[in-house]
Amino acid sequence: MKFPQYRKIANGKSVYKITGFDQFTELQRIGTRNVLYQIKASTYFEKVRIQEMLNLVDPYLMANPEEIETLINT
C-alpha cells in the first residue's frame, strides 16, 4: 500500500491523512473551528483504528486528496 492515504468520516466532521500503518493526521471540525491532530499510534486501539480507516470500515470513506491537503495546509 502506498502512503499517504486519504479518508473522511461519513458525518463529514473529520478528515484524515494516513501517512503510515502507525501514524495519521486528523482535521476535526468543531463548530466553526478546525482542530489538527498528529497521531502516532502507540496503543492497540489506535492501530486498529488506522486499519479500519485503510479498510474503509463504516463510517470511514475514501476522500479527495487535493481537498484534504488544502484543508490541512490552511
C-alpha positions as CSV (number, residue, x, y, z in Angstrom):
1,M,0.0,0.0,0.0
2,K,1.3,3.5,-0.9
3,F,1.1,6.3,1.5
4,P,-0.4,8.8,2.1
5,Q,-3.9,7.6,2.0
6,Y,-6.9,9.9,2.5
7,R,-10.1,9.2,4.3
8,K,-13.1,11.0,5.8
9,I,-15.8,10.1,8.3
10,A,-19.3,9.7,7.0
11,N,-20.7,12.6,9.1
12,G,-18.2,15.0,7.4
13,K,-16.7,16.2,10.7
14,S,-13.3,14.7,10.3
15,V,-10.8,14.1,7.5
16,Y,-7.7,12.0,7.7
17,K,-4.3,11.9,6.0
18,I,-2.8,8.5,6.8
19,T,1.0,8.6,6.4
20,G,1.8,5.1,7.5
21,F,0.5,2.0,9.3
22,D,1.1,3.7,12.6
23,Q,0.5,7.4,12.0
24,F,-2.0,9.8,10.7
25,T,-3.2,13.5,10.7
26,E,-6.8,14.2,11.6
27,L,-8.5,17.5,10.9
28,Q,-11.6,17.7,13.0
29,R,-14.4,20.3,12.6
30,I,-15.6,21.6,15.9
31,G,-18.3,24.2,15.5
32,T,-16.8,26.8,13.2
33,R,-13.2,25.9,14.0
34,N,-10.8,23.2,12.7
35,V,-8.5,21.4,15.0
36,L,-5.5,19.5,13.7
37,Y,-4.2,16.4,15.5
38,Q,-1.0,14.5,14.7
39,I,-1.4,10.9,15.9
40,K,1.5,8.3,16.3
41,A,-0.3,5.1,17.1
42,S,1.2,3.5,20.3
43,T,-1.8,1.6,21.6
44,Y,-3.7,-1.4,20.1
45,F,-6.9,0.7,19.8
46,E,-5.1,3.4,17.7
47,K,-3.5,0.8,15.4
48,V,-6.9,-0.9,14.9
49,R,-8.4,2.5,14.1
50,I,-5.9,3.0,11.4
51,Q,-6.6,-0.4,9.9
52,E,-10.3,0.3,9.9
53,M,-9.7,3.6,8.0
54,L,-7.5,1.8,5.5
55,N,-10.0,-1.0,5.0
56,L,-12.9,1.5,4.7
57,V,-14.9,0.1,7.6
58,D,-18.0,2.1,8.3
59,P,-18.1,5.1,9.0
60,Y,-14.8,5.7,7.0
61,L,-15.0,6.7,3.3
62,M,-12.5,7.5,0.6
63,A,-11.6,11.2,0.4
64,N,-10.3,13.5,-2.2
65,P,-6.5,14.0,-1.7
66,E,-6.5,17.6,-3.0
67,E,-9.4,18.7,-0.8
68,I,-7.8,17.2,2.3
69,E,-4.4,18.7,1.6
70,T,-6.0,22.1,1.1
71,L,-7.8,21.8,4.4
72,I,-4.8,20.7,6.3
73,N,-2.5,23.3,4.9
74,T,-4.8,26.3,5.6
